[in-house]
Amino acid sequence: MAVKSKSATQVYFNKDHDMVRKAVREFVDKEINPFMDEWEEKGEAPLHDLFKKMGDLGFMNEMLISRSYRDARLIAIGGGTDEIMREIITKMELG
């Protein structure tokens, strides 16, 4: 009897992670990819606006700068596995 093995994605990422991946991918497809050529031609991108939108959607919550700002007053040890996986997903999708 053959045993069906899970891929690395199935082992490490759960349905919540898939939802984060989908949301980040949709953001990138809508807010970043269509404008890349224009921004490269200009030599600049509206990073402030993009980061603001990403923050509004919760994508920046686990980024180093956001965590540093948030945790500085509490001197927290850091996030658990779920927070780390969300950061990994976001960074993977942003390229």
C-alpha positions as CSV (number, residue, x, y, z in Angstrom):
1,M,0.0,0.0,0.0
2,A,1.4,3.4,-1.1
3,V,1.7,6.1,1.5
4,K,0.9,9.6,0.4
5,S,3.4,12.0,1.8
6,K,2.8,15.7,2.4
7,S,4.7,18.4,0.7
8,A,6.8,20.8,2.8
9,T,4.0,23.4,2.3
10,Q,1.4,21.1,3.7
11,V,3.5,20.2,6.7
12,Y,4.4,23.7,7.8
13,F,1.6,25.9,6.7
14,N,-2.0,25.6,7.9
15,K,-5.2,27.2,6.5
16,D,-4.7,30.4,8.4
17,H,-1.3,30.7,6.7
18,D,-2.9,30.0,3.3
19,M,-5.3,32.9,4.0
20,V,-2.4,35.2,4.8
21,R,-0.5,34.1,1.6
22,K,-3.6,34.7,-0.5
23,A,-4.2,38.2,1.0
24,V,-0.5,39.2,0.5
25,R,-0.5,37.8,-3.0
26,E,-3.7,39.7,-3.9
27,F,-2.2,42.9,-2.5
28,V,1.0,42.5,-4.5
29,D,-0.9,41.7,-7.7
30,K,-3.1,44.7,-7.3
31,E,-0.9,47.4,-5.7
32,I,2.6,46.5,-6.7
33,N,3.0,44.4,-9.9
34,P,1.0,46.6,-12.2
35,F,3.2,49.6,-11.4
36,M,6.7,48.1,-11.3
37,D,7.8,49.2,-14.8
38,E,6.6,52.7,-14.1
39,W,8.4,52.9,-10.8
40,E,11.6,51.5,-12.3
41,E,11.5,54.0,-15.0
42,K,11.0,56.9,-12.5
43,G,13.6,55.4,-10.2
44,E,11.3,55.6,-7.2
45,A,8.3,53.9,-5.7
46,P,5.6,55.2,-3.3
47,L,7.0,53.2,-0.4
48,H,5.4,55.3,2.3
49,D,1.9,54.7,0.8
50,L,2.5,51.0,0.2
51,F,3.8,50.5,3.7
52,K,0.8,52.4,5.1
53,K,-1.6,50.2,3.1
54,M,0.2,47.1,4.2
55,G,0.0,48.2,7.8
56,D,-3.7,48.9,7.5
57,L,-4.1,45.3,6.2
58,G,-2.0,43.9,9.1
59,F,0.9,42.7,6.9
60,M,3.5,44.8,8.8
61,N,2.6,43.5,12.2
62,E,5.4,40.9,12.2
63,M,8.0,42.9,10.3
64,L,11.1,43.7,12.3
65,I,10.6,47.5,12.5
66,S,7.0,47.1,13.5
67,R,7.8,44.5,16.1
68,S,10.7,46.5,17.5
69,Y,8.5,49.6,17.9
70,R,5.8,47.5,19.5
71,D,8.0,45.5,21.8
72,A,10.4,48.2,22.8
73,R,8.3,49.4,25.7
74,L,7.5,45.9,26.9
75,I,10.9,44.2,26.2
76,A,9.0,41.1,25.1
77,I,10.8,38.0,24.0
78,G,9.0,37.8,20.7
79,G,6.4,35.9,18.8
80,G,5.5,32.3,18.7
81,T,5.5,29.9,15.8
82,D,2.3,31.4,14.2
83,E,3.7,34.9,14.1
84,I,7.0,33.7,12.6
85,M,5.2,31.7,9.9
86,R,3.1,34.8,9.0
87,E,6.3,36.8,8.7
88,I,7.9,34.1,6.5
89,I,4.8,34.0,4.2
90,T,4.7,37.8,3.9
91,K,8.4,38.0,3.0
92,M,8.1,35.1,0.5
93,E,5.2,36.7,-1.3
94,L,6.8,40.2,-1.3
95,G,9.8,38.6,-3.0
